[in-house]
Amino acid sequence: MMRWTAPLAILVGAAGCVQVTAPDKPIEINLNVNVKQEVLVKLQRDAQDIIENNPELFPK
């Protein structure tokens, strides 16, 4: 049993070498999913307020 200990320790030590390095370029995540919807809702509310406050500009 003792004569297998040293070679086994060398094999186990050399087998699992892992290197972790940071990437060169930054990770880019695109989160521009709901921006258009929010802008359209706000624009729609603003347009509705203008129409209600200025009926002479938008006759029915």
Phi and psi in degrees as a GROMACS rama.xvg file:
@    title "Ramachandran Plot"
@    xaxis  label "Phi"
@    yaxis  label "Psi"
@TYPE xy
-68.0718  -31.1975  MET-2
-77.0219  -11.6266  ARG-3
-94.0869  -10.3833  TRP-4
-68.3346  -48.5449  THR-5
-66.1534  -49.324  ALA-6
-64.0172  -35.1081  PRO-7
-66.9702  -39.6062  LEU-8
-64.9187  -38.0237  ALA-9
-67.3206  -43.1691  ILE-10
-64.7467  -42.3129  LEU-11
-66.7045  -40.307  VAL-12
-67.0324  -33.7287  GLY-13
-87.2864  -15.4405  ALA-14
-78.0939  -38.5957  ALA-15
-109.293  75.3297  GLY-16
-106.484  112.91  CYS-17
-118.082  131.865  VAL-18
-116.992  132.498  GLN-19
-117.145  121.594  VAL-20
-127.898  151.449  THR-21
-75.4368  145.41  ALA-22
-70.2104  153.56  PRO-23
-71.2079  -40.0193  ASP-24
-99.9685  147.488  LYS-25
-69.8889  152.97  PRO-26
-77.1071  129.307  ILE-27
-111.784  124.221  GLU-28
-120.416  123.894  ILE-29
-90.2799  115.852  ASN-30
-114.643  18.0969  LEU-31
-86.0463  62.6422  ASN-32
-94.9697  -48.5912  VAL-33
-105.145  12.4572  ASN-34
-65.5418  -43.6403  VAL-35
-63.5407  -42.0972  LYS-36
-63.0589  -42.8402  GLN-37
-65.7539  -40.0817  GLU-38
-66.0524  -41.8648  VAL-39
-64.6942  -40.8503  LEU-40
-63.8438  -44.1617  VAL-41
-65.3876  -42.4772  LYS-42
-63.9186  -39.2333  LEU-43
-64.48  -42.3328  GLN-44
-65.1481  -42.4016  ARG-45
-63.2705  -42.9014  ASP-46
-64.8547  -39.9564  ALA-47
-63.8383  -41.0267  GLN-48
-63.7153  -41.0426  ASP-49
-64.5724  -42.6115  ILE-50
-64.6951  -42.9566  ILE-51
-68.8166  -36.2088  GLU-52
-83.3854  -16.4668  ASN-53
-131.546  69.7714  ASN-54
-66.4124  -22.3451  PRO-55
-71.0394  -24.0251  GLU-56
-78.2668  -27.8098  LEU-57
-128.037  80.29  PHE-58
-69.47  149.442  PRO-59
